[in-house]
């Protein structure tokens, strides 16, 4: 199983690197522009506190803890008009959590 997960990770890395893939039905899916936008908007926060802007109390925050994967939860919530944020617990010591080596969370 671990070798299969390693192969999936390598294949996925190749797809991300090229910015496109062919679906099982043969359709070419291109996402390079969207990936560039996501990378440009990425923020990395270190161990120091991050300033928080004033909160808008007119809009309550809803927090959900589910058994879904991060991508599945974001997809489910993104069909609503409200902004979506997903907190994905990551390892500072092992970025990716061993994903490329077939680890499973």
N, C-alpha and C positions, 0 to 999 in steps of 0.2 A: 504494500500500500504506500509506504513512504517513497519508494522509487517512482511510483506512478504520480504522486503529488509533486515530487521534484521535477518530473517531466512536464507536468501541467504548468508549474511555476516558470520553467524555462520558456515554454511555448508562449505563455502570457507576457513575459518580459519582451520577447521578440515582437509580439503584436504591438505592445506599447511603444517600443523603440521605432517601429515603422509607421505607426499612426493609422494603420488600417488592417483589415482582415476580411476574409471571405466567409460568409455565413454558411451553415450546412446546406442551405438552399441555393448557394452559388452567388448570392448578392454581395457586392463589394460594399463594405461599411468603412467609411473614413471618419476619423475623429481627431486628426492632428490639430486642427484649429481649436477645437474645444479643449483638448489637452493643454495647448499653449496658454489658453485663457486661465485654466485651472492652476497651472504652474505659476503664472504671473500673479495670481491672487493668493498663493500659498503664504502663510505666515508661520514662522517657527518661534515658539516661546521657550525661553530657557528657564532656569530655576528661580530667577528673580520675579517678584510680583509684577503683574501687568496692570497698567491703569485701566479702570473701567469707566466708560462714559456714563452719563446720567441715564437711568432706566426710565422708560416710558411706562408709568404705572397704569395707563389706560388699557394696556394689552397684557393680560396675564400670561405667564409662562406655563406651559404644560410639559411635564416630564413623564416619559414612559420608559419602563424597563421591560423588555420583552425577550423572548427566546430566539428572535430572528437574528440573522446576520446583519451587519451594518448596512450593506448595500440593499438588502431586502427591505429593511425598515425605512431607509431614506427614500426608496422608490415608492413604498406604500404612502408615506407622508407627503411626498412631493406632488401628489395629485390634488392636494388642498391648496388654497391660495396663500396660506400663511408661510413665512420663511421657515426653513428646516435646518437644524444643526444636528450633527451626529457626533457623539463623543466615542471615539474608538480608542480603547486603552492600548497603548503601545509601550514597548520596552525601550527605555533610554540606553540600556546596556546592549541590547540585541535588536537593533532596528529591523522591523519586519518580522520579529518574533521567530525567526528560523524558517520563514515561508519558503525561501529559495532552497532550503534543505529538506523540504517535505514535512515540516512541523505543522500541526493542526491545533487550533485553539478550541 
